[in-house]
Amino acid sequence: MEFTNADAERRWSDLLTVLDGTVVGLDFDGTLAPIVDDPTSAGIHPDAHEALATLAPHVAGVAIITGRPAEQVIGLGDLDALADRLAAAGTELFLFGQYGNERWRGGHREIDTPEPPEGLREFVDALPDLLEEKDADGAFVEEKGLAVAVHTRRLAEPEAAFERLLDPLTALAEEHDLGVEPGRNVVEVRAPGVHKGMAVAEIAQRLGARGFLFAGDDLGDVEAMKQLDVLAEDGLRVLKVASASPEQQALVALADVVVKGPDGVVDLLTRLAHDAAER
Ligand SMILES: O=P(O)(O)OC[C@H]1O[C@H](O[C@H]2O[C@H](CO)[C@@H](O)[C@H](O)[C@H]2O)[C@H](O)[C@@H](O)[C@@H]1O
């Protein structure tokens, strides 16, 4: 793991002083789960449960904040088992799905989800023609209930296809009063207005946090990173972690600590637990 500057190293030490009042916020894909070609076959890092269970007695809460539907990530992350392990260590697991539109937690295992945005059905119905017109009819369309994600990773030239699709998908989304969230070889279309920063603010307030660590890898995590700056102005100790990849560098410029993908995130969580135990 690499601190981006001397202040960042101090922030790590400062966070340790309030760790028992700290929320650990984590993105899922690219942060807790290695990136794979098929979104349906992603899975949480094999050592993530152990790292989080070791850290759990030292922190105020753990929140997974993801663009995935809550139900899907509960399965891919085996979150019932993780919630049980964290509860046994005295900490609750919180899950915010679909960029904060959905809520679930270890202490109340029912998913709270709103109605899909108006216009999403019409948008999905118009997609096949747009994809064919842009020579991307092999793109994987992931319908998520509250959103739809158009994935280019499995096309012959994923980045070129992403560039070809971004503007027309944005225009079609706007016609239906929907918002666009670009990501790693994916363009997501969903209701505008809700983002991961809101989930960060909500869980920080709910748990009366004195510290916040957030780790993410993609553009959808930028709002969460920005919210940590707001929390810092309010006096919280914060640490921003970029799970770096050659595909997406945007988070690196915002981060205090840069790690190499989910392996690096697991190592960081393990080191944090170790440093807490040493204090
Ligand atoms: O907020 P996240 O937890 O990072 O979720 C963002 C989107 O991640 C998924 O797509 C990404 O991961 C796939 C599996 O590794 C990969 O194939 C794809 O290229 C990535 O963009 C997921 O499919 C989306 O629904 C999430 O919103």
The ligand as a Gaussian input file, in Angstrom:
#p B3LYP/6-31G(d) Opt

LIG

0 1
 O      -20.392000       0.065000      -7.161000
 P      -19.776000      -1.250000      -7.528000
 O      -19.901000      -2.281000      -6.461000
 O      -18.357000      -1.109000      -8.004000
 O      -20.619000      -1.770000      -8.771000
 C      -20.485000      -1.094000     -10.034000
 C      -20.946000      -2.012000     -11.145000
 O      -20.138000      -3.181000     -11.035000
 C      -20.427000      -4.277000     -11.901000
 O      -19.745000      -4.055000     -13.115000
 C      -18.338000      -4.046000     -12.959000
 O      -17.903000      -5.349000     -12.502000
 C      -18.137000      -6.425000     -13.464000
 C      -17.723000      -7.737000     -12.775000
 O      -16.376000      -7.706000     -12.374000
 C      -17.363000      -6.138000     -14.741000
 O      -17.569000      -7.177000     -15.678000
 C      -17.800000      -4.791000     -15.308000
 O      -17.017000      -4.452000     -16.447000
 C      -17.638000      -3.688000     -14.254000
 O      -18.147000      -2.458000     -14.734000
 C      -21.902000      -4.559000     -12.041000
 O      -22.154000      -5.432000     -13.098000
 C      -22.758000      -3.318000     -12.140000
 O      -24.117000      -3.652000     -12.027000
 C      -22.383000      -2.409000     -10.978000
 O      -23.237000      -1.305000     -10.916000

